């Protein structure tokens, strides 16, 4: 009697594999240690609002959670987190193009800081740190308190670096946050969320040049880009409240390393997960542009513009960033007339920052020069000067007023 292999239908096999995959993911998630509040459905709902950039709705939910858990430092961290990133978005500081090269450390970037918001962020940081420190006096190995304190300090460091560009102060705070989260991992290796801060720290310090380390007093302190990326991959895969942030950091670091295809895969995964997040969609187009996929990038930028015309599709958006990226890509494809139109749109969106307006006008002038229309180029250069005569863009505009831009 011959033995015959039993037939398993493809549908049944797919169902079995899906069930097994779900079981493994669930079992893996259960093995991850985290503050119990992080698994609260109300907290998850607030984070979901954050990831579609509904900052108003997100902050309102986190304020309510904080009022319900007044003694939990992590609850204050939630509010601090959403407040910091809401402010960074308002200031046009969440476009990763700004951080994709070392010009972020050395270049000029004009930001008009809101003193009230600065003080509010500092106050929230102090409250979270004080509450966590008080808990650590009672139990120095309280991993939830250590995590909350480190996260609060890391968020303050982000604000100092990105808004005030106080890199020395930011790195010192980041070092303290790293120490807290490294201790968390020492006490509880499965506290995966702590790998976001430790991974970022490892990568950033590993990427800093020696002169810059000396400048901020970090000479002799070492990091590893490879170790940092490995930690971020784990946080991106298993993190309870840091999965999205870890993937965003990976995407930025991969972009810096010109690994555009891998970064784009992460961005597209985030878009599938949160299709109404304006910045995730923008990042896909930016990565395609950087990778030299000009026509594909143009299509992606235009798709974002079309989606923005749907009522309430994007809870928050800064279309000037899309128009600027589109103009830059069209210029690279030598579609000059369309590029000028895009730069003009970028310059005059209601949310355009003064600096981006000057950059858009300057680029429009350069494109006119490439079209051999120096009279129109001069008009754009004059508009740059009028928008900020003491700016770096105005200095370039004055130069091109005298000698037409040639593309070199």
Secondary structure, DSSP 8 states (H G I E B T S, - for coil): ---------HHHHHHHHHHHHHHHHHHHHHHS---GGGG-HHHHHHHHHHTTT-HHHHHHHHHHHHHHTTT-HHHHHHHHHHHHHHHHHHTT---GGGGSSTHHHHS-------HHHHHHHHHHHHHHHHHHHHHHHH-TT-HHHHHHHHHHHHHHHHHIIIII--HHHHHHHHHHHHHHHHHHHHH-TT-GGGHHHHHHHHHHHHHS-HHHHHHTT-TT----HHHHHHHHHHHHHH-SSSHHHHHHHHHHHHHHTT-HHHHHHHHHHHHHH-TT-HHHHHHHHHHHHHTT-HHHHHHHHHHHHHHHTSTTSSSS--HHHHHHHHHHHHHHTT-HHHHHHHHHHHHTSTT--HHHHHHHHHHHHHHHHHTT-HHHHHHHHHHHHHT-TTSHHHHHHHHHHHS-----
